[in-house]
Amino acid sequence: MNEAPITAETITAILDQLRVPVELHTDPQLQAIAYGFAFLNAPATPAEARFYNATTSFYSEEDLDEGFPARYEVNNRDLMAEQLSYRASIRIGELAHSDADDAVNLR
């Protein structure tokens, strides 16, 4: 397990990989998302590592005639990474919208 602390450089690298604009790197929510990714890549305990490496089973509510399997599995690390990426996209959009509103209010 990784006992090294998560550094500012690690967080910056993750935010860059997520294509977060540099001016948004100090946003606390985006930094929390980056920490989430860092935890996925460096589990603190064997139990945490097992959880990330395990899978979650989902059961489709779709009609089987449409070609969807009734049951499918997704790796927990992938599932969490997808959710963190989605949260980052939402937050970037919120901040972009907020900046646009601020620009309008300044005129």
C-alpha positions as CSV (number, residue, x, y, z in Angstrom):
1,M,0.0,0.0,0.0
2,N,1.1,3.6,-0.6
3,E,2.1,5.4,2.5
4,A,3.5,8.4,0.6
5,P,1.4,11.6,1.1
6,I,-0.5,12.9,-1.9
7,T,1.3,16.0,-3.1
8,A,0.2,19.2,-4.7
9,E,2.1,18.0,-7.8
10,T,0.0,14.9,-7.9
11,I,-3.3,16.9,-7.6
12,T,-2.1,19.3,-10.3
13,A,-1.2,16.3,-12.6
14,I,-4.6,14.8,-12.1
15,L,-6.4,18.1,-12.8
16,D,-4.3,18.4,-15.9
17,Q,-5.3,14.9,-17.0
18,L,-8.9,15.8,-16.5
19,R,-8.3,18.9,-18.7
20,V,-9.4,21.3,-15.9
21,P,-8.4,24.8,-16.9
22,V,-5.5,26.1,-14.9
23,E,-7.5,29.0,-13.5
24,L,-9.9,26.4,-11.8
25,H,-7.2,24.3,-10.2
26,T,-7.7,26.0,-6.8
27,D,-11.5,25.2,-6.7
28,P,-12.0,23.1,-3.6
29,Q,-14.5,20.8,-5.2
30,L,-12.2,20.0,-8.2
31,Q,-9.4,19.5,-5.8
32,A,-11.5,17.0,-3.8
33,I,-12.3,15.1,-7.1
34,A,-8.5,15.0,-7.8
35,Y,-7.9,13.6,-4.3
36,G,-10.5,10.9,-5.1
37,F,-8.6,9.9,-8.2
38,A,-5.4,9.9,-6.2
39,F,-6.9,7.6,-3.6
40,L,-8.0,5.2,-6.5
41,N,-4.4,5.0,-7.6
42,A,-2.9,4.7,-4.2
43,P,-5.1,2.7,-1.8
44,A,-4.1,3.2,1.9
45,T,-5.1,-0.3,3.1
46,P,-5.3,-3.8,1.6
47,A,-9.1,-3.7,2.2
48,E,-9.3,-0.5,0.1
49,A,-7.3,-2.1,-2.7
50,R,-9.5,-5.2,-2.7
51,F,-12.6,-2.9,-2.9
52,Y,-11.2,-1.0,-5.9
53,N,-10.2,-4.3,-7.6
54,A,-13.6,-5.9,-7.0
55,T,-16.6,-5.7,-9.3
56,T,-20.1,-4.6,-8.8
57,S,-22.9,-6.5,-10.4
58,F,-25.8,-4.6,-12.1
59,Y,-29.0,-6.1,-13.3
60,S,-30.5,-4.6,-16.5
61,E,-34.1,-3.5,-16.5
62,E,-34.0,-3.4,-20.3
63,D,-35.8,-5.9,-22.5
64,L,-33.5,-8.8,-23.2
65,D,-34.7,-8.8,-26.8
66,E,-32.8,-5.5,-27.3
67,G,-29.5,-7.3,-26.8
68,F,-28.7,-6.1,-23.3
69,P,-27.4,-8.7,-20.8
70,A,-29.6,-9.3,-17.8
71,R,-26.6,-9.0,-15.6
72,Y,-23.3,-7.2,-16.1
73,E,-20.3,-6.4,-13.9
74,V,-18.2,-3.2,-13.7
75,N,-14.9,-2.9,-11.9
76,N,-15.3,-0.7,-8.8
77,R,-12.3,1.5,-9.7
78,D,-13.7,2.1,-13.2
79,L,-17.1,2.9,-11.7
80,M,-15.7,5.3,-9.2
81,A,-13.4,6.9,-11.9
82,E,-16.4,7.4,-14.2
83,Q,-18.4,9.1,-11.4
84,L,-15.5,11.3,-10.4
85,S,-15.0,12.4,-14.1
86,Y,-18.7,13.1,-14.3
87,R,-18.6,15.2,-11.1
88,A,-15.6,17.2,-12.6
89,S,-17.5,17.9,-15.8
90,I,-20.5,19.2,-13.8
91,R,-18.3,21.4,-11.6
92,I,-16.4,22.8,-14.5
93,G,-19.7,23.6,-16.2
94,E,-21.0,25.3,-13.0
95,L,-17.9,27.4,-12.7
96,A,-18.0,28.4,-16.4
97,H,-21.7,29.3,-16.1
98,S,-20.9,31.3,-12.9
99,D,-18.1,33.2,-14.7
100,A,-20.4,34.0,-17.6
101,D,-23.0,35.3,-15.2
102,D,-20.4,37.4,-13.4
103,A,-19.3,38.9,-16.8
104,V,-22.8,39.8,-17.6
105,N,-23.4,41.5,-14.3
106,L,-20.2,43.6,-14.6
107,R,-21.5,45.4,-17.7
